[in-house]
């Protein structure tokens, strides 16, 4: 009798597991996130997630990536929205919160329709403004800001 908990769309051919175990293949498996990936080396480096098996077309394993981050609480989302309406400039942000925990120069790209180029903007990150999120401040060339957030990792990144 088939297992009622099995998803009929899941990959069950074993190709992903065999390919990740083969040192000649550029595939890997991250046990922490339960994800298969293609390792990119050379000029562009990184990992491309594999969502479907290239052999059978079935779903790759369900990712556990969301388990690595806190859920951003509704009250924290509302506070960030309030900050975005009250803090309009970089000076406003620095006066209210002081020096950021991290400053990423040219960390955000935004298209400029007039020049048809990408404008690179600085990001100020604050990790202690709200409990469940990292507050990110994007600074425009005219010093106006956009304020958003990203979920706080459950543990600090090492490396």
ABEGO torsion letter per residue (X at the ends): XBBAABBAABBAAGAAAAAAABAABABBBBAAAGBBBBBBBEABBEBBBBABBAAAGBBBBBBAAAAABBBBBAAAAAAAAAAAAABABAAAAAAAAEBBABBBBGABBBBBAAAGBBBBBBBBBBAAABAABBBBBBBBAAGBBBBBBBBBBABBBBX
